Amino acid sequence: MMAETISETAIEENKEKAQQLSALTELAEYLTLKRPASARFWRLKAIEILNAPGRSQTGPTPVVNTNNVWTSSAGMSNGKH
């Protein structure tokens, strides 16, 4: 039973990673970037800017929901812990 759970979890994680890569590849193409990693950087930067404290509101733009956003490992967090 435990092996099945681990196997199912690994399959789900692989599916999620494939979906994330596909979405980043599409975003990279849309932004005319060469790599999905560049698209990920600009996506995260946009979220950071939109959620910046003290940012003046220029219109009805809502704060970006950061629940369930793609996470990175601690090594890929630009030194912020």
C-alpha positions as CSV (number, residue, x, y, z in Angstrom):
1,M,0.0,0.0,0.0
2,M,2.8,2.5,0.9
3,A,4.6,1.8,-2.4
4,E,1.4,2.5,-4.4
5,T,1.0,5.8,-2.5
6,I,4.6,6.9,-3.3
7,S,4.2,5.8,-6.9
8,E,0.9,7.7,-7.3
9,T,2.4,10.8,-5.6
10,A,5.4,10.7,-8.0
11,I,3.2,10.3,-11.0
12,E,1.1,13.3,-9.9
13,E,4.2,15.4,-9.2
14,N,5.6,14.5,-12.7
15,K,2.3,15.5,-14.3
16,E,2.3,18.8,-12.5
17,K,5.9,19.5,-13.5
18,A,5.1,18.8,-17.1
19,Q,2.1,21.1,-17.0
20,Q,4.2,23.9,-15.4
21,L,6.9,23.4,-18.1
22,S,4.3,23.5,-20.8
23,A,2.8,26.7,-19.4
24,L,6.2,28.4,-19.1
25,T,7.2,27.3,-22.6
26,E,4.0,28.9,-23.9
27,L,4.7,32.1,-21.9
28,A,8.3,32.2,-23.2
29,E,7.0,32.0,-26.8
30,Y,4.4,34.7,-26.1
31,L,7.0,37.0,-24.6
32,T,9.5,36.1,-27.3
33,L,12.0,34.7,-24.8
34,K,14.4,31.9,-25.6
35,R,13.9,29.8,-22.4
36,P,11.1,28.8,-20.1
37,A,13.3,29.8,-17.2
38,S,13.3,33.4,-18.4
39,A,9.5,33.3,-18.6
40,R,9.4,32.0,-15.0
41,F,11.7,34.8,-13.9
42,W,9.5,37.5,-15.4
43,R,6.3,35.9,-14.2
44,L,7.6,35.9,-10.6
45,K,8.9,39.5,-11.0
46,A,5.5,40.7,-12.1
47,I,3.8,39.0,-9.1
48,E,6.4,40.7,-6.8
49,I,5.8,44.1,-8.4
50,L,2.0,43.8,-8.2
51,N,2.2,42.7,-4.6
52,A,4.7,45.3,-3.5
53,P,3.9,47.1,-0.2
54,G,3.2,50.8,-0.7
55,R,2.5,50.3,-4.4
56,S,0.0,53.0,-5.4
57,Q,-3.2,51.7,-7.0
58,T,-3.6,52.9,-10.6
59,G,-7.0,51.3,-11.1
60,P,-9.1,48.3,-10.3
61,T,-6.2,45.9,-10.6
62,P,-6.5,43.3,-7.8
63,V,-3.5,42.0,-5.9
64,V,-2.3,38.8,-7.6
65,N,-3.3,35.7,-5.7
66,T,-0.2,33.9,-4.6
67,N,-2.0,30.9,-3.2
68,N,-1.1,27.8,-5.3
69,V,1.7,29.5,-7.3
70,W,4.5,27.4,-8.5
71,T,7.2,27.1,-5.8
72,S,10.9,26.8,-6.2
73,S,13.5,25.0,-4.1
74,A,15.4,27.0,-1.5
75,G,18.3,27.1,-3.9
76,M,16.3,29.0,-6.5
77,S,14.8,31.7,-4.3
78,N,17.3,34.4,-5.2
79,G,18.7,34.3,-1.7
80,K,15.5,35.2,0.1
81,H,14.6,32.8,2.8
